[in-house]
Every structure is written in C-alpha cells, then in structure tokens.
C-alpha cells in the first residue's frame, strides 16, 4: 500500500522559520514515514504520533519533535499529515554567513504558560465562589489536537500563552454570563468562532488592499489571532494576540487596530488582581448581576439598576458605588 505524506503550507513555512536545514530533515522523515507510518510513538489519541529528529544527523537543523496523524479515525487509511513541528533546542552555529533562526527558549515558554495557568485558576476560583453563572458559562479546555487543527486552519502557530489558556478553557457559551475580561466584559471566543473571525478579518484585509490599490494596506496582520470579543456571537470588536510578539491588541467595528504593550499573562494577572483586591481596582470595576460578573458601572439603565459593585467584603448597589 502506498502511503501519501502531506506537508501543509503552514508546516513548510514553519520549517523555513526554523532554518534552511529543517525542511530537508522533515522531508527525509516523511519518506521514512511513507515506508513505515508507525515509525513514531503514539501520542495519546488514536491516529496521532510523534517522531523525533536528531540535530546531529542534519546540518543547520535543531533537534525537533514532529507530530503527525496517520490513518483512521483522523485520515484515510493511506494518508499521513504532518501537523506540528517543535524545536527542542537551538540551531547549530551557522557561522558568519547566516545567522541562525531564533528558537523560543523552552524555559521562558514554561514560565509564561505557568503564569497564564496560575492567573486563570485565580479567576475561576473567584467565579466559583462569587459568580457561579459566569463559571457555568466557561467551556472546558481544548485538546492539543483541536488546537493543532486550528493552527492548520489559520496557518499560524498559536503562541504559548494562548495555547495554555485554551488548554484550560476553550471559550464561553452564548449566555449573559460569558464575559470575563475588563474593560467591556470581553467573552472568550470558542475555537470555531476564532477561526471564523480570523478568516473574516483576512478576507476584509484582502478586499481593503484591492479597494485602495495598495498592497501593503495593513488592517489585519496574518499573525493576529482573535481570542476575545464583545460577546460570543458579536465579534464586531474584540481582542487579539500577535503570534509574533505575544502582545495583546484591540480591534473595533471601523478600521481601528491598536497593539498594546501587554501580554496575555499580564492581562489575566491584572484581571485576577482586580477580582482579588477590588478596593484597589481602577477603571471598570468588578460587580455582580444575578450571579454573573459584570464590569461596570454598566451604561445600560436596566443593568445599572441591578448591578452591585463587588468590594471583597460586601456588595454595593449602583447608587452607593463610586468609581
């Protein structure tokens, strides 16, 4: 039986990012997999495998972990698809002729992921105690396969901080208690909504470039991944993370796009701090309406009448609250 090995475009791009020798090494592995599809080790889920590439075997190639899918239930019986490539060490010294591609420091990535995890657990712990409706609106975490599938759909590698968050919570339900982040009570977007929103922004980017007759008219960079929006269903405004820099940005329903000097872990830690120490919070303040978190005071009169500011010791009605 002939087995076809597919290297998607985003995998080829990832190889180029990691160095000139990486694509050759991965293609060599692909030829071996075509002969022996189960060359790698099983990776938990049926049909998923991991294989390693030793940097000593190939020039200008770091040690790699290659994740691939083979056959049912994910693919046809005669197909293999390379789904992820991760460098586990620095590129070999390429001398003066060519600077090595930057490889993320695994220790730095571990710290960033731990910061996201710790902050998110503080937030959900507060939800469990004070805002059960908001807690119930959170979806369970995504699997690594689901995140890899999203990366393939977007053609962008999800940064470590966003990956860590999605492994804990893959968005929120379409309910009034789904808002999490200040200032507007941003809702975490489910992965399917992330993909839909990203495609819309990229298509809008292409149409704008054609309409203006300017190839570099940049409204949405390919590295910008949306993750929060006004609500689960209203994605006209929201937050994105730049996969290249890790910085969080904001878009609105016009063409305004801003990137702040803030990472996702910083945003989550700020949110957790505001909930834990509301008396020190500035700007939008944490409050409650019917067991759900509402950042306020709300502008809508009906919500303002019900809103109770959370102080840590007791709640204050909107009349007694001061910002």
N, C-alpha and C positions, 0 to 999 in steps of 0.2 A: 504493500500500500504506500502510495506517495503522499507524504505529509507536506502541506504548504505552510511556511512560516511567514507571518505578516509582521513587518516593521512599520507601524503607523508613522505619519508625518511628524507628530509631536515627539515620538521616540527618536527619530532621526535628528530632530532639532536639539533634543536633549543630549544626544551623543556629541553633536557639534559644540555645545556649550562646555562639555567636559574635556574636550581635547581632540586633536586630529586622530589619535590612535584608537579612540573609543569605538567609533562606528565600525572600523575594521574588526576589532575584537568582538563586537556584538554580532556582526555578520558571520564571523567564524563560528561563534557559539550557535547561531541559527542553523548553520549547515550541520553541525553535530546533532542538534535537536531534531532536524528533519530525519536523521537516521535513527535516533533514539529519543523519542518525545519525553520519556520519563527519566531523562538524564538528571534532572534536578530533583530536589526534595519536595515532598508535599507541603503545602503552605496552609493547612487547616481546612479550608473549604474544598469540596470536591472540584477537581478540574484546575486548581491553582497550584503552581510550583515556583520554587526559587532555585536559581543556579548562581554560582559564583565564578568570577573571572579573576585570576591571579595576575597582579601587575607585573610580575617577573616574566610572564610569558609574552607580553606585548609591549612594544616601545610606546612611550608617550601615553600610557593608559594607567589610570589609578586602579586599585582593587575595586571591584564592582559587585553589587548584588543585582541580579536580573530577575524580575518577576514575570512569569508568563502563564497564560491559560492554554490548556490543551483539551480538546475534545469535549464531549458532553459532561455536565449539563450546560456549560457556558458556550461551547462552539460545536461546529460539526465534527464528526469523528476524525476527519483527516486535516484538521486545521490547528495551528498554533499561532498565538498572538502575543508578542512581547508587549507588556503593559506598563512596566515601570523599570527604571534604572536608577540605582543609588550608588554614589561613590562613597566608599568607606575609608578613604584615605586620600592624602594629597597627590597631585600629579607628580610624576618623576621630573627631575630637573631637566628642562629642555634647552639649557644653555642660553647664550645671549641672542640667538637667532629668533627665539619665540618665547614669549612669556607664558607660563602655564595658566590655564583657566582657573579661576577661583573656585574652590570647593568649600562648601559650608563646613565649619568646624562642628563636628558631632556634639562636642561638649556644650557649645553655645546653643545649639539647637535643643539639646536636652534641657538646658536651663529655661529656655523660652517656653518649651512645652510644659514644663513643671509650673512655671508662673501662671500660664493660662489655666491649667488644671486646678491649682490652688485657689485662684480668684473665682473660677466658675463654681467650685464647691462651696465657697463662702456665699455666693449669690443664691445658689439653690437651697442652701441651708436656711437662709433668711426667708426664701419663698415658702419652704415647708412650714416654718413657724408663724409667719405673718401674712402671707399671700398665697393660700392654697390654690386659688383659682389660676393664678399665674403659673404655679408649679405644675398644675394638671395640664396646662396648655403646651408644655415643652415636650418635644418628640424625643424618643430615645436616640442614642448615638448611632452614627453610621458605621458600617463595616469598612475595612480597608479596601475591599473590592469595590464598594459603592463609590468611595472617594476616587479610586483609580479610574472607574468608569466615567466619573465626572471630569477628571483631568483629561481623559481621552476625548470626551465630547467638546471640551473647551480648547484643547490644545495648549493648555497652560498648567504648569506644575503648581499645586496648591502649597503655599508656604507653611512652614512647620506650625506656626501659632494657630492658623485657621484649621489646619488638619487636627491639631489637638482639641480644639473646640468642637469640631464636627464629630470626633470620636466620642465625645461626651454627650452632645446634643445636636441632632441634625435638623434644627429648625423648630418652628412652633406651629400649632394648629390654628386654623382660621377662626379664632374666638376672640372676644373682647379682652381676655386676659393674656394675650400673647406678647404684649410689649414688654421689653426688658431694659433696653439701654436708654439713658438720658441722651439728648435733651427732649426728644419727641416721643419717648417710649418706643424706640425702634424695635420692630419684631425681627427675630431671626428667620431668615428665609429658608424653607425646605430646599433640599438639593435640586429638585426638579425646577423650582422657581428660580434658583440661582442660574441654572443652565438657560432657561427661557429668557431671563432678564439680560444675561450676558449676550446671547445671540441678538436680542433686540438692539442693545447698545452698539454692537459691532456693525449690524446692518445699517443703523442710523448713522454711524460713523462713515460708512462707505457712501451712503446717499448724500451726506453733507459734503464730502470731499468732491463728489461728482458735481453737485449743485453749485459749489463755489468755484469749481475748476481749479482747486488747489489740492495737490496730492498730500501735502503734509498738514492739512487742516485737522488738528487733533482735538477731538472731543472725548474719545474713549480709547485709551491705550489697550493693546491686547493683553497686557499684564494685569489689568484691573479686574478683580473678581468681586462682584457684589455679594454681600452676606447679610445685610440688614436693610429693611425698607419700612415705609410708613406703616404698613400692615402686611400681613401675609399675602393679601390679594392686591393691595395698592402699592405698586413698585415705582410710582412716579418720582419719588425722592427716596434717598437711602444712603447707605454707607458701603464703601468698597475697600478692599485691601490691595495694595500694589504688590504683586508677587515678586517683583524685582527688588524692592526696598523694604517691604514689610510695613510701610506706613499706611495709615488709615485715611481715606478720603471721603468726600461727600458729593453727591450729585443732586440736582433739583430738576424740576419739570421744564426748565428752559435749557440753556446750554452751559450753565454754570457748573464747573467742576473744580473742586479745591482739594489739595492734599495737605494734611496737617503733619506736624512733627510729632506724631503719636503712633505707637504700635498698638496692636490688638491687645496684648497683655496689659499695656498701660491703661487702655480704655476699660478693660474688665476690672482691673485693680481699682480704678477710680470709682466705678460703679459699686463694687463691693464695699469700698471705704464709705461712700455716701450712705449706703444702707446700714452699715455698722455704726456709723457716727453721724447721724442725720443732723445733729445740732451744729456740726461744723460744715455742713454742706452749703454750697453757694450755687447760684443759678437755679435751674429746675430742681425741685425738692421732691423727695420720695413721699408718697401718700397712698391712701387706700380707698378704693370704692368696691364694696361688696367682695372682699377677699382677693382683690387683684391689685397689683402695683400700678399706680398711675403717677407719672411725673408731672408736677404742676407748680403752682395752681393751674388748673385747666382753664382754657379760654372759653370753652362752650359753657353756657349758663347752666344747662341741666347737669353737666358733670361737676361744675364748680359747687353746686348746691349740695352734692353728695360727697364731695372729696374731703377726706380727713388727712391732714398732714401727719406723717409719722415722725415722732420725736425721739423714739427709743424708750421713753418712759410711759408715754401715753400718746394718744392721737388728739389732734386739734381740728375742730371743724374749720371750713374755709374762712368763716368770719373771724376766727381768732388767730388764724395763721398769718405770719409775716415772713416775707422773703428776705 
